Amino acid sequence: AQSVTQLGSHVSVSEGALVLLRCNYSSSVPPYLFWYVQYPNQGLQLLLKYTTGATLVKGINGFEAEFKKSETSFHLTKPSAHMSDAAEYFCAVSERANAGKSTFGDGTTLTVKP
Amino acid sequence: DTAVSQTPKYLVTQMGNDKSIKCEQNLGHDTMYWYKQDSKKFLKIMFSYNNKELIINETVPNRFSPKSPDKAHLNLHINSLELGDSAVYFCASSHGPRSNTGELFFGEGSRLTVL
């Protein structure tokens, strides 16, 4: 069984400030971890993913995330927020044996203030 | 050239009606999915097909029936629509179940409103 908890359903930052979106997961087997972004009235698109190897993964639009097994976390960060980063962000986990069946967190709405 | 395309994008209908949503992917993927996103943006898997074979069938009312005529197409038919069926339905695709990537490619969604 697998599950994802995203801490904070709404996060608000000022333009230029650090973005930190928190994700903790639970999985009985080594996980694959993902962050997706959803802009208004659009589908989800992949920001970044961790499967194996380096625990710090870089994604599109300047985002990165670090897999910390000891903390069962996969937090998403970006050093400097841009207005265009305002969107809904979803963390997801899947089991390597069934990579396509992802369980999604409840999402975090990121607001960027000018 | 859209990778995962769904039609229609918007659907407004009366309770009790039957409706269908169609999905096509041109990524050459083996696996396709239907996800439901409710008004709180919670995203939940409904069905998955791998090469036309149903492999995931979550707890979904029998009124929902997926069909996959080939691995590039996955349709969703809903009978006797209820108010609670109002949601955005996303089609997605990925490589096979045991791929080493696991990422999903989503369509833009079909917003269903039941009146």
HADDOCK unambig.tbl for C-alpha pairs under 7 A between the chains (distance, minus, plus):
assign (segid A and resid 42 and name CA) (segid B and resid 108 and name CA) 4.91 0.50 0.50
assign (segid A and resid 42 and name CA) (segid B and resid 109 and name CA) 6.80 0.50 0.50
assign (segid A and resid 43 and name CA) (segid B and resid 106 and name CA) 5.65 0.50 0.50
assign (segid A and resid 43 and name CA) (segid B and resid 107 and name CA) 5.57 0.50 0.50
assign (segid A and resid 43 and name CA) (segid B and resid 108 and name CA) 4.16 0.50 0.50
assign (segid A and resid 43 and name CA) (segid B and resid 109 and name CA) 5.88 0.50 0.50
assign (segid A and resid 44 and name CA) (segid B and resid 106 and name CA) 5.79 0.50 0.50
assign (segid A and resid 45 and name CA) (segid B and resid 105 and name CA) 6.79 0.50 0.50
assign (segid A and resid 45 and name CA) (segid B and resid 106 and name CA) 6.77 0.50 0.50
assign (segid A and resid 51 and name CA) (segid B and resid 101 and name CA) 6.98 0.50 0.50
assign (segid A and resid 97 and name CA) (segid B and resid 98 and name CA) 5.70 0.50 0.50
assign (segid A and resid 98 and name CA) (segid B and resid 97 and name CA) 5.07 0.50 0.50
assign (segid A and resid 98 and name CA) (segid B and resid 98 and name CA) 5.59 0.50 0.50
assign (segid A and resid 99 and name CA) (segid B and resid 97 and name CA) 5.49 0.50 0.50
assign (segid A and resid 99 and name CA) (segid B and resid 98 and name CA) 5.82 0.50 0.50
assign (segid A and resid 99 and name CA) (segid B and resid 99 and name CA) 6.29 0.50 0.50
assign (segid A and resid 99 and name CA) (segid B and resid 101 and name CA) 6.96 0.50 0.50
assign (segid A and resid 99 and name CA) (segid B and resid 102 and name CA) 4.33 0.50 0.50
assign (segid A and resid 100 and name CA) (segid B and resid 94 and name CA) 6.44 0.50 0.50
assign (segid A and resid 100 and name CA) (segid B and resid 97 and name CA) 5.36 0.50 0.50
assign (segid A and resid 100 and name CA) (segid B and resid 102 and name CA) 4.85 0.50 0.50
assign (segid A and resid 100 and name CA) (segid B and resid 103 and name CA) 6.81 0.50 0.50
assign (segid A and resid 104 and name CA) (segid B and resid 43 and name CA) 6.43 0.50 0.50
assign (segid A and resid 106 and name CA) (segid B and resid 42 and name CA) 5.27 0.50 0.50
